[in-house]
Amino acid sequence: MNRKDHGGPPVSRNGEEPAGLLGTPPAPADFALRVLQRVGVPRERYDTYVRLDSPTGGLFVAFAPENVTGSALVTPGLTAERFEESHRARTGRSAIPTPKPFPGLTTALRTGRAGKLPLDPGPLDGATAAVLQAVRAIPAGQLRPLSWVAREASARTGADTDAVVGMLARNPFVVLVPCHRVTYENGAPCDAAYLPAVGDALRAAEGIDMAGVRQWSHSGAVFLGSDTTHIYCHPTCAHARRITPPHRVPFATARDARRAGYRACKSCRPVSV
Amino acid sequence: MDNAAEQLTDLLAADLDDGFTELVRVHAKSVHAFLLRVSGSAAEADDLGQDTFLRAYTALRDYGPERRRALHPRAWLMTIAANVWRNHVRSSTRRPVSAIRVDDAQDNWPDVTPGPAERALNTDDRGRLVAALSELPEYYRIPVVLRHVVGMSYAEVAQVQDCPVGTAKAQVSRGMGDLRRLLGTEGELREVTS
């Protein structure tokens, strides 16, 4: 087996030719999953994940049989491999690609109503879980300030707003726990877990009128009351939005509203009621 | 990578199901890639890949923790995959399943006519390279694919082939030489395009 054709021009292509042209061919999406099913590893021992479309592009969502265990937005830096690794590092569970999304997940993403989706906080501490739970209660298309989130969660935690920002920044369920609906006290979006453009796109997809919100906060008003019912709300609350312009009464603080004889809305809870 | 491999063996030693899931997550793609390039057929790569992992799991179940910890997961899996492939070639030559299989076996696995999906996937150059690869004799094809598709080191290739490192290098080199010659016979177009 003596071969003399080792020299010559083709050698110059040696390194790049097969590795470059043959590369790693793509395996079928559910290859790994079928391996595990065939071998008989119990389904509870691993998570599966899908890549879905969200208003801002791709979204990886990992889930166990009973609940969703994590999500991350697809960015140029976050490939499927990186998502699998970070999921493993955070939860200690392997994420295997699957073509079939968690029941109800696609609908939740389409409508923005992910409040009923069972989420597994996994290794999160109690305070963060409580904050995320509070954020989940913000309805689609509405905004709440950080102080509201801190207060709603405080029954269990007593966290202040700075701590809440930190917890939101580590939100492991981006989009599904809608932290893009949280604002600072002055009405500016908080977007701790997102790039600014992503937060804007998510809010635009829910039909939140950010120009209107900015106008409101510039005028110094924080709450919106109705002089027919004498109830005041957060301005994006569904009940506030149906007050007709002649009946709108802006308030800068809850105390002003109370002094004027208004009570707090029981849906959006501007103060604890 | 080295660190990850160590963690993987530790996981396998600690808990078989958990470790095996991680093993599948990390290595399923390269096992599939290896079998696809060696067999030239997506359906076969799929079947044999399933077989490979089933064998791996069965073997791991009988290994003790020390033995699991001492594994080099990727090289070990590729050894199994290569054996599964060799067994498959042998048994399908001896016991052809259908008329198509007979033709295939006689032609020494040409598979030069990939399906429409594969043809769409492969650009012209890549398609020709894949076709040439499937014309290589099997004992060169495996080391070439291991080295240049899966991207293993010569030490790992040698481990899979169960031979000294020098032999592995020679096999890859000869395989590459053959491949070059196969592509060369297709004419001067290659030189123009590259």
Interface residues (C-beta under 8 A of the other chain):
Chain A: M1 R3 D5 H6 P10 R13 N14 E17 P18 A19 L21 L22 G23 T24 P25 A27 P28 F31 A32 R34 V35 L36 R38 V39 V41 P42 R45 Y46 E84 R88 S94 A95 I96
Chain B: D17 D18 F20 T21 E22 V24 R25 A28 K29 S30 H32 A33 L36 R37 A42 D46 G49 Q50 F53 L54 Y57 L121 D125 R126 L129 V130 L133 V144 H148 V149 V150 G151 S173 R174 M176 G177 L179 R180 R181 G184 S194
